């Protein structure tokens, strides 16, 4: 059980780098295509929801949370408008940005709770 909790902590420790990387990818995508903001809301929300469910699973709350955590990215793609391939890149990057932000919040909330 403690090793499962360490998985989330190790991922959270790398999350600031992931946020920087996704912002760089957002900048590159912004140069080449337009933004569908509703897609970004869906994708970022799915990233946050996925991380929350996976953290619940890693903390021993049940296998259903693992399944729900893995289904979240699919919902982000299903409910998004994808007129071209770059729109899919926006959604994928938005998902990872939301996931990285959620892990970063988990990291800093965990550090604040230890004080």
Secondary structure by P-SEA (a helix, b strand, c coil): caaaaaaaaaaaaaaaaaaaaaaaaaaaaaaccccaaaaaaaaaaaaaaaaaaaaaaaacccaaaaaaaaaaaaaaaaacccccaaaaaaaaaaaaaaaaaaaaaaaaaaaaaac
